[in-house]
Amino acid sequence: MTGGKFDLERIGGRAALAALIDEVLEAGQDALALYRGGAANRTKRKPDRSPVTEADQAVERRLRRFLVERYPDAAFLGEETGASGPDGSGLRWVVDPIDGTRAFIRGIPTWSILLGLEADGEPVVGIAYMPAADDLFVATRGRGAFCNGRPLRVSSVESLEDCVVSHGALSQFTDMSRGEWLPRLARATYTQRGFADFDGYRQLVLGRVDAMIDPGVAPWDVCAAAVIVREAGGRFTNVEGEESIHGGTCFVASNGGVHDALLGLLSGEPEPG
């Protein structure tokens, strides 16, 4: 990581950031309207068998159109439409239109709309909106992280035996051949709770849990979260300890105090005690 404040003038200043936030909020209302109109009952399956709804597609179309019109020199990466656009500016927008489609389908209010920005390969802006809960998370590198306008700060827990760990679906672990992590986490940490998708990171930056383990995910799942976690005082790395959202598909976020011990535990080092 290069560190330092991200220069907001690269995207048009504070007014441009406010416009981005407004667009995400409006896209969230579109998604809610689609849900109320029965979009969950018209779910389809992608080639990898993961679900996709009209809301996923509509939100990504809306955000992509907005971003391409305002930032024609920036690249774009979205879960539904993939990578596109030039990259001459060093900027790339990263979108997960409905993070937690399975939750959306079942009416669980933990799904979110994620918009991240990479500058020269590093996540620098993160916006996460949870429409059903009406929670808005915003962070910019070097400028702090906020939920509904209030500053965020991770917990101060420093030992694994006191650590509360968040995780997503158990199949995320087994599908990635990481099933052995589950009993190790169960033995070495205080307790574990299933908060999937961005909701796990939400619990971390609100100080309710001390770490989030997230295997089997892609850059659009974690770009916004990486900025929000870091700006709330936490750490975000892949399981090898690299501070990248592209180096692998298994990620660990924490309050920082338990991070190295948690990486050691997952790597197979002897368990504490």
Secondary structure as GFF3:
##gff-version 3
##sequence-region A 1 273
A	DSSP	three_ten_helix	8	11	.	.	.	ID=ss1
A	DSSP	alpha_helix	14	36	.	.	.	ID=ss2
A	DSSP	three_ten_helix	39	42	.	.	.	ID=ss3
A	DSSP	beta_strand	44	45	.	.	.	ID=ss4
A	DSSP	beta_strand	51	52	.	.	.	ID=ss5
A	DSSP	alpha_helix	54	70	.	.	.	ID=ss6
A	DSSP	beta_strand	75	78	.	.	.	ID=ss7
A	DSSP	beta_strand	82	84	.	.	.	ID=ss8
A	DSSP	beta_strand	91	99	.	.	.	ID=ss9
A	DSSP	alpha_helix	101	106	.	.	.	ID=ss10
A	DSSP	beta_strand	112	119	.	.	.	ID=ss11
A	DSSP	beta_strand	122	130	.	.	.	ID=ss12
A	DSSP	beta_strand	135	140	.	.	.	ID=ss13
A	DSSP	beta_strand	145	147	.	.	.	ID=ss14
A	DSSP	beta_strand	150	151	.	.	.	ID=ss15
A	DSSP	three_ten_helix	160	162	.	.	.	ID=ss16
A	DSSP	beta_strand	164	167	.	.	.	ID=ss17
A	DSSP	alpha_helix	170	175	.	.	.	ID=ss18
A	DSSP	alpha_helix	181	188	.	.	.	ID=ss19
A	DSSP	beta_strand	191	194	.	.	.	ID=ss20
A	DSSP	alpha_helix	198	205	.	.	.	ID=ss21
A	DSSP	beta_strand	211	215	.	.	.	ID=ss22
A	DSSP	alpha_helix	219	231	.	.	.	ID=ss23
A	DSSP	beta_strand	235	238	.	.	.	ID=ss24
A	DSSP	beta_strand	250	254	.	.	.	ID=ss25
A	DSSP	alpha_helix	259	267	.	.	.	ID=ss26
###
